[in-house]
Amino acid sequence: MAGLWRSYQVWMTKYPWTVQLVTAGSLVGVGDVISQQLIERRGLANHNVRRTANMMGIGFFFVGPVIGSWYKVLDRLVVGGTKSAAMKKMLVDQLCFAPGFLGAFLCISGALNGLTLEENVTKLKRDYTDALIANYYLWPPVQIANFYFVPLHYRLAVVQIVAVTWNSYLTWKANKIVYFYFRNCYSMLPNNIPLGKERKLFLGFCSECTER
């Protein structure tokens, strides 16, 4: 384990941006695997590999670049490594950045699941507030410690390690409608209903569905 950490530090020194992106994408993927296997209990035979690949793609091309760039901006906005500076960074991060980032994450995952703009808006109205509240339970203390103790180029890695649990929740939340649709609603619908009609039903108009 110590050898792996030393290798990681060497690669981080040589290729900091690439390593941060790979770390973010990989750990978002791990979060989705945990979500499917431990939360949704799909089993290996029913694991949705495409969904995990989509979530890893979001990690590589959205989570990693956006958060990595944001930390650089934040270090310029709030200068210093004191406890007071760490508190200010946490407040700016959680009040200015986190709400928009979370909404964008849910929208992108919905689009990759094939939802239309209208369906994505419905999904966002349903899930966003719960996800934001959960965010505020976890991230303020983590970010204070991160901004105070961790050097800039390691912050994304630290956040993503802590975020394995968060990613498990977030990927479950992002894919929750699809999951509950197949669990609760699919068997109740006639075989001849087209996919668009089915989607409209499971997004909140199905009177038999237990998840609103």
HUKA-V253508 format. One line per field, one symbol per residue. ss: DSSP state (2 for helix, 1 for strand, 0 for the rest). psi: psi as a letter, one per 30 degrees, with the letter a starting at -180 (. if undefined). burial: + if it has 9 or more other ideal C-beta (glycine too) atoms within 8 Angstrom, else -. A space follows every 50 residues. Layout:
# HUKA-V253508
ss = ???
psi = ???
burial = ???
This chain:
# HUKA-V253508
ss = 02222222222222022222222222222222222222200002220022 22222222222222222222222222200000222222222222222222 22222222222200002222222222222222222222222222222220 02222222222222222222222202222222222222000000222222 222220000000
psi = eeeeeeeeeeeeeeieeeeeeeeeeefeeeeeeeeeeeefhelefgkjee eeeeeeeeeefdeeeeeeeeeeeefeejklgleeeeeeeeeeefeeeeee eeeeeeeeeeeffgkleeeeeeeeeefeeeeeeeefeeeeeeeeeefefk leffeeeeeeeefeeeeeeeeeeegeeeefefeffeffkkfgkleeeeee efgfgjffkfj.
burial = -------+--++---+--+++++++++++++++++++-++------+--- ++++++++++-+++++++-+++-++--+------++++++-+++--+++- +++++++++++++-+---++-+++-+++--++-+++-+++-+++++++-+ ---+++++++-++++++++++++++++-+++--+++--+--------+++ +++--+--+---
